[in-house]
Amino acid sequence: MSGRSIFSKGEAKTQAVCDEISAFLGKETFFEGKMTFRGIFRLDGRFEGEIFDSGTLIVGETAMVRGKIAVHTIVINGQVEGELHAIERAEIHATGKFTGSLFTPKLIIQEGGLLNGHCEMSQRVSGEEHLRSHPSQTPSPYSIS
């Protein structure tokens, strides 16, 4: 990834940020299940399930994510569907699309970014605790085809 930005076009992020990525799921990969991680996670592939994180989830332009997500910060450049709890901030960039229920104290939507569904903004979002106390009892209504 040397010299490439992990964010969308036009953003000036340094190579130091690229070096901080703790996990990466490439665009030709598919993962189903529960994932937890710390730090920065870049997702360019397809994911279905639950994600818990105390850091930043970066959803690349080629990514498709469906399920329940509780992260500190999310940057959406691809597609995300489901229930999202962003403890600090949610960003939907120009190529990003979110469909579902979004809970966050701060929301940034760039021109071209799409939000379809319910958004609740409050000072305190407790995503991981909420998702862990309400585990999925039935299969996810979201399916990747």
BELNORJO-V726984 format. One record per backbone hydrogen bond with DSSP energy under -1.0 kcal/mol. NH is the residue of the N-H (numbers start at 1). CO is the residue of the C=O. E is the energy in kcal/mol with one decimal. If there is no record, write none. Layout:
# BELNORJO-V726984
nh:NH co:CO e:E
nh:NH co:CO e:E
This chain:
# BELNORJO-V726984
nh:4 co:1 e:-2.1
nh:11 co:8 e:-1.5
nh:13 co:11 e:-1.1
nh:18 co:14 e:-1.0
nh:19 co:15 e:-2.1
nh:21 co:18 e:-1.2
nh:22 co:40 e:-2.8
nh:23 co:40 e:-1.4
nh:25 co:42 e:-2.1
nh:29 co:26 e:-1.7
nh:31 co:46 e:-2.3
nh:33 co:48 e:-2.3
nh:35 co:50 e:-2.7
nh:37 co:52 e:-1.3
nh:41 co:56 e:-2.7
nh:42 co:23 e:-2.4
nh:43 co:58 e:-3.1
nh:44 co:25 e:-3.5
nh:45 co:25 e:-1.1
nh:46 co:29 e:-2.6
nh:47 co:64 e:-2.5
nh:48 co:31 e:-2.2
nh:49 co:66 e:-2.3
nh:50 co:33 e:-2.2
nh:51 co:68 e:-2.1
nh:52 co:35 e:-2.7
nh:53 co:70 e:-2.1
nh:56 co:39 e:-2.5
nh:57 co:73 e:-2.5
nh:58 co:41 e:-3.2
nh:59 co:75 e:-3.2
nh:60 co:43 e:-3.0
nh:63 co:60 e:-1.6
nh:64 co:45 e:-1.8
nh:65 co:79 e:-2.5
nh:66 co:47 e:-2.3
nh:67 co:81 e:-2.2
nh:68 co:49 e:-1.9
nh:69 co:83 e:-2.9
nh:70 co:51 e:-2.7
nh:71 co:85 e:-2.3
nh:72 co:55 e:-1.0
nh:73 co:55 e:-2.0
nh:74 co:89 e:-1.8
nh:75 co:57 e:-2.6
nh:76 co:91 e:-3.3
nh:77 co:59 e:-2.5
nh:79 co:63 e:-2.4
nh:80 co:97 e:-2.5
nh:81 co:65 e:-2.7
nh:82 co:99 e:-2.3
nh:83 co:67 e:-1.8
nh:84 co:101 e:-3.0
nh:85 co:69 e:-2.8
nh:86 co:103 e:-2.6
nh:87 co:71 e:-3.0
nh:88 co:72 e:-3.5
nh:89 co:72 e:-1.3
nh:90 co:106 e:-2.2
nh:91 co:74 e:-2.4
nh:92 co:108 e:-3.2
nh:93 co:76 e:-2.8
nh:96 co:93 e:-2.2
nh:97 co:78 e:-2.7
nh:98 co:114 e:-2.5
nh:99 co:80 e:-2.3
nh:100 co:116 e:-2.2
nh:101 co:82 e:-2.1
nh:102 co:118 e:-3.0
nh:103 co:84 e:-2.7
nh:104 co:120 e:-1.9
nh:108 co:90 e:-2.6
nh:110 co:92 e:-2.8
nh:113 co:110 e:-2.4
nh:114 co:96 e:-2.1
nh:116 co:98 e:-3.0
nh:118 co:100 e:-2.4
nh:120 co:102 e:-3.1
nh:130 co:126 e:-2.0
nh:131 co:127 e:-2.9
nh:132 co:128 e:-2.7
nh:133 co:129 e:-1.9
